[in-house]
Amino acid sequence: MDDLLKDLGNVERAVSSQGSSTQGTSTQGVAGLGQLQQLLGGLGGSSGSLGGLTSGAGSTNPLGALGTLLPAILGMLGGQSGGSQGGLNQVLGTMQANGLGGVAQSWIGNGASQAITPSQVEQVLSSSQLSELAAKSGLPPDQLKSGLASILPNIVNHLSPNGSVPNAGEVQQVTGQLQQALASIGAAKP
């Protein structure tokens, strides 16, 4: 946990540095960095644990394990995953169908987001989605589900500003900006 919080601090400094040295970059890239900074701030302030996601020894990505999990989950929520399943609306619909509608609404609403457990993650995401996320992130299943339980509320909250779910095109745009910002941070050496 301490390593992860240290990693988040390094990333926030890198995001700030990237944001201050963006002369000549696109407005979309700058917007992505700002959104990434907001998202990381929310992740750092979440319930005290991010599912044990820590950086591996010698990792060159300042996000550590989050550096592989965040792009994968953002791609899935943006509907950019390889399979036919995915997208923010699909995840929220599955939550509603599985008795987690109140939890989903708390993530969308402007109040505090309710927690979700790793076992509830299995109710929200299909086994094929979990397998795809595990393959893309390189995380073992238990660590993946714990990490998802920790970060999903914050990501969904960030993707649904003002208490409403945007249309699929808007979600794709925001997740794409965040993925670009993550890629630029991941490419930077700490």
MARFI-224534 format. One record per residue: residue in three letters; z, y negated, x negated of N, C-alpha, C, O in turn. Coordinates in steps of 0.02 Angstrom, whole numbers, padded with zeros to 5 digits, always signed. Layout:
ALAZYXZYXZYXZYX...
END
This chain:
MET+00000+00059-00041+00000+00000+00000+00000-00062-00043-00038-00109-00030ASP+00043-00063-00094+00045-00121-00139-00022-00131-00173-00045-00188-00181ASP-00053-00075-00194-00119-00080-00226-00170-00110-00178-00212-00151-00198LEU-00167-00090-00115-00215-00115-00065-00205-00189-00053-00253-00227-00051LEU-00143-00210-00046-00130-00281-00036-00153-00321-00096-00179-00377-00090LYS-00143-00293-00156-00168-00326-00217-00244-00329-00215-00273-00380-00232ASP-00276-00274-00193-00349-00273-00187-00372-00326-00137-00421-00361-00151LEU-00338-00333-00080-00356-00383-00031-00349-00453-00059-00390-00497-00046GLY-00296-00464-00099-00288-00529-00132-00345-00543-00179-00371-00599-00182ASN-00366-00492-00218-00423-00500-00263-00487-00516-00225-00526-00558-00246VAL-00497-00482-00169-00557-00493-00129-00555-00562-00098-00606-00597-00098GLU-00497-00583-00072-00494-00650-00043-00509-00703-00096-00542-00753-00081ARG-00484-00692-00158-00501-00739-00212-00575-00736-00227-00607-00788-00238ALA-00604-00676-00228-00675-00669-00241-00717-00701-00185-00767-00734-00199VAL-00695-00692-00123-00730-00723-00066-00726-00799-00072-00776-00833-00062SER-00667-00825-00089-00659-00897-00098-00704-00921-00154-00737-00973-00148SER-00705-00885-00209-00747-00903-00265-00821-00900-00246-00859-00946-00262GLN-00841-00847-00211-00910-00840-00189-00927-00897-00141-00982-00925-00144GLY-00880-00913-00096-00892-00966-00047-00900-01034-00080-00938-01075-00057SER-00863-01046-00135-00868-01110-00168-00927-01115-00215-00945-01170-00237SER-00959-01059-00231-01016-01060-00276-01079-01038-00240-01121-01004-00270THR-01086-01058-00177-01143-01035-00138-01198-01087-00133-01240-01083-00088GLN-01200-01134-00179-01255-01182-00178-01320-01144-00187-01327-01104-00233GLY-01367-01158-00143-01431-01123-00147-01434-01059-00108-01487-01028-00104THR-01378-01037-00078-01380-00977-00037-01392-00996+00035-01386-01055+00054SER-01408-00947+00075-01424-00961+00145-01361-00978+00185-01306-00958+00167THR-01372-01014+00238-01317-01031+00284-01288-00967+00313-01227-00962+00323GLN-01330-00918+00327-01307-00854+00355-01260-00820+00306-01209-00792+00327GLY-01275-00821+00240-01232-00790+00190-01164-00825+00187-01113-00791+00182VAL-01164-00891+00190-01102-00928+00189-01061-00912+00251-01000-00903+00247ALA-01094-00908+00309-01059-00890+00371-01029-00820+00364-00972-00809+00387GLY-01065-00774+00334-01040-00706+00324-00978-00705+00280-00931-00669+00293LEU-00978-00746+00227-00920-00749+00183-00860-00777+00220-00804-00753+00211GLY-00871-00829+00260-00816-00857+00299-00788-00807+00348-00727-00801+00356GLN-00832-00770+00381-00810-00720+00429-00774-00663+00393-00725-00636+00418LEU-00799-00645+00334-00766-00592+00295-00696-00615+00275-00649-00575+00278GLN-00689-00677+00256-00624-00703+00237-00576-00700+00297-00518-00682+00289GLN-00600-00717+00357-00559-00713+00417-00540-00640+00431-00482-00626+00447LEU-00588-00595+00425-00575-00524+00438-00524-00497+00388-00478-00462+00408LEU-00533-00513+00325-00487-00488+00274-00417-00516+00284-00367-00481+00273GLY-00413-00579+00305-00348-00608+00320-00313-00569+00376-00253-00557+00372GLY-00351-00550+00426-00323-00510+00481-00303-00441+00459-00252-00415+00482LEU-00341-00411+00414-00324-00344+00390-00261-00347+00347-00219-00302+00352GLY-00255-00398+00306-00197-00404+00263-00134-00416+00303-00079-00397+00282GLY-00141-00446+00361-00082-00462+00402-00068-00410+00455-00021-00418+00494SER-00105-00356+00456-00095-00306+00508-00033-00264+00495-00013-00257+00437SER-00005-00238+00543+00054-00196+00550+00085-00168+00486+00122-00119+00490GLY+00072-00195+00428+00106-00173+00368+00073-00116+00332+00091-00103+00274SER+00027-00080+00361-00004-00024+00328-00078-00020+00347-00097-00031+00404LEU-00118-00005+00298-00188+00006+00312-00206+00079+00300-00257+00095+00269GLY-00163+00122+00324-00178+00193+00322-00179+00223+00253-00211+00274+00243GLY-00146+00193+00205-00144+00221+00138-00208+00211+00099-00219+00245+00049LEU-00252+00166+00121-00313+00154+00084-00296+00115+00021-00273+00058+00025THR-00307+00146-00036-00294+00113-00099-00355+00120-00143-00398+00163-00131SER-00358+00078-00192-00416+00083-00237-00407+00142-00284-00352+00160-00303GLY-00463+00171-00301-00462+00225-00349-00455+00197-00419-00473+00140-00431ALA-00430+00237-00464-00424+00215-00533-00493+00199-00560-00540+00238-00552GLY-00498+00143-00592-00562+00124-00622-00613+00098-00572-00671+00089-00591SER-00594+00087-00510-00641+00062-00460-00665-00007-00479-00625-00050-00499THR-00731-00018-00473-00758-00084-00488-00765-00126-00425-00783-00184-00428ASN-00751-00097-00367-00754-00134-00305-00686-00163-00290-00637-00126-00284PRO-00680-00230-00285-00615-00259-00274-00582-00238-00209-00522-00248-00200LEU-00620-00211-00162-00592-00187-00099-00566-00116-00104-00533-00093-00057GLY-00579-00081-00158-00558-00011-00163-00590+00030-00109-00650+00024-00096ALA-00550+00073-00075-00576+00117-00023-00602+00078+00037-00647+00100+00071LEU-00573+00019+00049-00598-00022+00104-00670-00044+00091-00708-00055+00138GLY-00688-00049+00027-00756-00070+00009-00809-00020+00031-00867-00039+00038THR-00790+00041+00043-00837+00090+00068-00828+00101+00143-00877+00115+00179LEU-00767+00095+00168-00754+00107+00239-00778+00048+00282-00808+00059+00335LEU-00766-00013+00261-00786-00071+00301-00861-00073+00315-00880-00082+00373PRO-00904-00066+00265-00976-00068+00281-00997-00012+00329-01039-00021+00372ALA-00966+00047+00321-00983+00103+00364-00963+00090+00437-01002+00101+00483ILE-00902+00065+00447-00879+00053+00515-00915-00007+00545-00930-00008+00605LEU-00930-00058+00504-00968-00115+00530-01038-00093+00551-01063-00116+00602GLY-01070-00049+00512-01135-00023+00531-01133+00014+00596-01178+00007+00638MET-01082+00055+00605-01075+00093+00667-01063+00046+00727-01095+00054+00779LEU-01018-00001+00719-01002-00047+00774-01061-00093+00790-01069-00115+00847GLY-01103-00107+00739-01162-00148+00750-01220-00108+00777-01274-00136+00789GLY-01211-00043+00787-01265-00001+00813-01317+00016+00760-01373+00034+00777GLN-01298+00009+00696-01346+00020+00642-01338+00088+00609-01368+00101+00557SER-01297+00132+00639-01288+00198+00608-01350+00241+00621-01390+00226+00665GLY-01356+00293+00582-01415+00335+00587-01422+00373+00652-01478+00387+00674GLY-01366+00388+00685-01369+00426+00747-01382+00382+00807-01385+00321+00801SER-01388+00414+00864-01400+00375+00925-01335+00346+00954-01337+00303+00997GLN-01278+00371+00929-01214+00346+00953-01195+00285+00913-01217+00276+00856GLY-01154+00244+00942-01128+00188+00904-01131+00124+00944-01153+00122+01001GLY-01110+00073+00911-01109+00008+00942-01041-00007+00971-01005+00038+00995LEU-01023-00070+00970-00958-00092+00995-00949-00073+01068-00895-00049+01087ASN-01000-00083+01109-00993-00067+01180-00982+00007+01192-00944+00026+01236GLN-01014+00050+01152-01004+00122+01158-00932+00140+01141-00901+00181+01176VAL-00905+00112+01088-00836+00126+01068-00788+00104+01122-00742+00141+01140LEU-00797+00044+01148-00753+00018+01201-00760+00060+01265-00710+00072+01298GLY-00820+00082+01281-00831+00124+01339-00796+00191+01332-00767+00217+01380THR-00799+00220+01272-00766+00284+01259-00690+00276+01265-00656+00319+01291MET-00665+00220+01240-00593+00207+01246-00573+00204+01320-00523+00234+01340GLN-00612+00168+01359-00598+00162+01431-00599+00231+01464-00554+00247+01503ALA-00649+00271+01449-00656+00337+01479-00600+00385+01459-00586+00432+01495ASN-00569+00372+01401-00517+00417+01377-00447+00390+01387-00400+00410+01353GLY-00439+00344+01434-00373+00318+01451-00345+00267+01403-00285+00252+01404LEU-00388+00239+01360-00365+00189+01312-00393+00120+01329-00400+00077+01285GLY-00409+00109+01392-00438+00045+01414-00391-00013+01401-00414-00068+01383GLY-00327-00004+01411-00278-00057+01399-00275-00076+01325-00269-00134+01307VAL-00280-00025+01282-00280-00037+01210-00343-00076+01191-00340-00125+01155ALA-00400-00053+01217-00464-00087+01203-00462-00159+01227-00485-00204+01191GLN-00434-00171+01285-00431-00239+01311-00387-00283+01268-00400-00343+01260SER-00333-00254+01239-00290-00294+01195-00327-00314+01131-00313-00366+01103TRP-00374-00273+01109-00413-00289+01049-00462-00346+01064-00476-00388+01021ILE-00488-00347+01125-00537-00397+01145-00502-00462+01163-00526-00517+01148GLY-00445-00456+01196-00409-00515+01220-00383-00559+01164-00388-00542+01105ASN-00355-00615+01183-00330-00663+01135-00259-00650+01112-00235-00684+01066GLY-00224-00603+01142-00155-00588+01123-00153-00538+01066-00202-00525+01032ALA-00094-00510+01056-00084-00461+01004-00122-00396+01020-00125-00375+01077SER-00151-00367+00968-00188-00304+00976-00140-00245+00972-00099-00241+00927GLN-00145-00199+01021-00105-00139+01020-00130-00092+00966-00189-00090+00950ALA-00084-00054+00939-00100-00005+00887-00133+00056+00917-00128+00070+00977ILE-00167+00092+00874-00198+00156+00892-00177+00206+00839-00168+00187+00781THR-00169+00268+00858-00148+00319+00810-00210+00356+00782-00263+00354+00812PRO-00201+00390+00725-00257+00429+00699-00282+00482+00749-00342+00495+00752SER-00237+00512+00788-00260+00561+00838-00300+00527+00894-00346+00557+00921GLN-00283+00465+00910-00321+00428+00961-00390+00409+00934-00438+00402+00972VAL-00395+00399+00868-00461+00386+00838-00508+00443+00854-00568+00432+00865GLU-00483+00504+00855-00524+00562+00872-00547+00562+00945-00597+00593+00962GLN-00511+00526+00988-00531+00519+01057-00584+00464+01065-00624+00465+01111VAL-00583+00417+01019-00628+00359+01022-00695+00373+00989-00747+00355+01016LEU-00693+00405+00932-00754+00420+00894-00769+00495+00897-00724+00536+00891SER-00832+00511+00905-00852+00582+00908-00845+00613+00839-00840+00579+00788SER-00845+00679+00838-00841+00714+00773-00901+00697+00729-00894+00693+00668SER-00959+00686+00759-01017+00668+00718-01009+00598+00690-01030+00585+00633GLN-00980+00552+00728-00968+00484+00702-00917+00487+00646-00926+00454+00595LEU-00863+00525+00655-00813+00532+00602-00843+00564+00540-00827+00543+00484SER-00885+00614+00549-00918+00646+00491-00963+00597+00454-00964+00596+00393GLU-01000+00557+00493-01044+00508+00462-01004+00455+00423-01022+00437+00367LEU-00949+00432+00453-00907+00383+00419-00874+00412+00357-00868+00379+00305ALA-00853+00476+00361-00824+00509+00303-00875+00515+00247-00859+00503+00188ALA-00936+00533+00265-00989+00540+00214-01005+00473+00182-01014+00469+00121LYS-01010+00420+00222-01027+00354+00196-00971+00324+00155-00983+00288+00106SER-00909+00337+00175-00852+00306+00141-00825+00349+00084-00793+00323+00038GLY-00838+00414+00086-00812+00459+00035-00737+00473+00044-00705+00498-00002LEU-00710+00456+00102-00639+00467+00115-00627+00535+00147-00668+00556+00188PRO-00572+00568+00130-00554+00630+00165-00537+00616+00238-00516+00560+00254PRO-00547+00665+00283-00537+00653+00355-00471+00621+00374-00471+00574+00415ASP-00415+00644+00347-00351+00615+00367-00345+00542+00345-00321+00501+00384GLN-00367+00527+00285-00364+00458+00261-00412+00414+00300-00397+00356+00314LEU-00470+00442+00318-00519+00405+00358-00489+00386+00426-00493+00328+00446LYS-00460+00435+00460-00432+00421+00527-00374+00372+00523-00367+00329+00567SER-00332+00377+00473-00277+00329+00464-00304+00260+00450-00279+00210+00477GLY-00354+00256+00407-00384+00191+00392-00417+00161+00453-00410+00101+00465LEU-00453+00201+00491-00485+00176+00552-00433+00152+00602-00442+00101+00635ALA-00378+00189+00608-00324+00169+00655-00296+00100+00634-00276+00061+00677SER-00295+00087+00570-00267+00024+00546-00316-00034+00552-00295-00090+00566ILE-00381-00021+00541-00428-00077+00539-00468-00088+00602-00491-00144+00614LEU-00477-00037+00644-00517-00046+00705-00492-00102+00750-00533-00142+00773PRO-00427-00107+00763-00405-00163+00807-00425-00231+00780-00447-00274+00818ASN-00418-00241+00715-00435-00305+00684-00510-00318+00686-00532-00374+00700ILE-00550-00267+00672-00622-00276+00671-00647-00292+00742-00687-00338+00751VAL-00625-00253+00791-00647-00265+00860-00625-00334+00883-00663-00369+00916ASN-00564-00353+00866-00539-00419+00884-00584-00473+00853-00600-00522+00886HIS-00603-00464+00790-00646-00512+00756-00716-00515+00787-00746-00568+00791LEU-00741-00457+00809-00808-00454+00839-00810-00479+00911-00864-00488+00939SER-00752-00489+00941-00750-00512+01011-00711-00576+01017-00656-00577+01045PRO-00738-00630+00990-00702-00694+00992-00695-00720+01063-00735-00704+01107ASN-00646-00760+01073-00634-00792+01138-00621-00743+01194-00631-00760+01253GLY-00600-00683+01177-00582-00635+01229-00639-00604+01267-00630-00579+01322SER-00699-00604+01238-00756-00573+01272-00799-00534+01222-00801-00550+01163VAL-00832-00483+01248-00875-00442+01206-00945-00472+01205-00976-00482+01257PRO-00969-00488+01145-01037-00517+01141-01090-00464+01154-01075-00404+01155ASN-01151-00486+01165-01205-00438+01176-01221-00402+01110-01199-00422+01056ALA-01258-00347+01115-01272-00304+01058-01306-00342+01001-01291-00330+00943GLY-01352-00388+01017-01386-00426+00966-01339-00470+00926-01346-00476+00865GLU-01291-00501+00960-01241-00543+00926-01196-00500+00881-01179-00521+00826VAL-01176-00442+00906-01134-00397+00866-01173-00375+00803-01145-00375+00749GLN-01237-00358+00811-01277-00339+00753-01282-00395+00703-01278-00384+00643GLN-01290-00456+00727-01296-00513+00682-01232-00523+00642-01234-00532+00581VAL-01174-00522+00676-01110-00532+00642-01095-00475+00594-01074-00487+00537THR-01106-00413+00616-01092-00357+00571-01139-00358+00511-01119-00340+00455GLY-01201-00379+00522-01248-00385+00466-01225-00437+00416-01229-00426+00355GLN-01201-00494+00440-01175-00547+00395-01115-00522+00356-01110-00534+00296LEU-01070-00487+00390-01011-00460+00356-01031-00408+00304-01002-00407+00249GLN-01079-00365+00320-01102-00315+00272-01134-00348+00210-01123-00326+00154GLN-01173-00401+00221-01202-00437+00164-01148-00468+00121-01151-00465+00060ALA-01098-00498+00153-01043-00528+00115-01005-00474+00076-00987-00485+00018LEU-00993-00417+00107-00960-00362+00071-01002-00338+00013-00975-00323-00041ALA-01067-00333+00022-01111-00311-00032-01108-00360-00090-01108-00339-00148SER-01106-00425-00076-01103-00473-00130-01036-00471-00166-01034-00482-00227ILE-00982-00457-00130-00917-00450-00161-00914-00386-00202-00889-00386-00258GLY-00939-00331-00174-00940-00267-00209-00980-00269-00273-00965-00233-00321ALA-01032-00310-00273-01074-00316-00333-01042-00358-00387-01059-00352-00446ALA-00994-00401-00367-00960-00443-00415-00909-00402-00453-00876-00359-00424LYS-00903-00414-00516-00853-00379-00556-00787-00416-00551-00785-00477-00555PRO-00731-00379-00544-00665-00412-00538-00646-00447-00602-00592-00476-00606
END
